[in-house]
Amino acid sequence: MQWEYKVVNSKLKTKGFFVPEPDVNSFEANLNELGRQNWELVSCSAPTTSTWAGGSSHIQAVLKRPR
């Protein structure tokens, strides 16, 4: 079986002064819509492409589905 892949980035909102927190509602809605399109989540991470606060500014999800 062959797969096609999709990479999705979701920005983080900031809660408090330095604690990044994902915009869970938007991210979840996006993943649910992709699931309806037969995309399956493979992995999820917060790449360390630093922000001024020293953390990640987004969450990156990798999805796959059969071709």
Buried (B, 14 or more C-beta within 10 A) or exposed (E): EEEEEEEBEBEBEEEEEEEBEBBEEEBEEBBEEBEEEEBEEEEBEBEEEEBEEEBBBBBBBBBBBEE
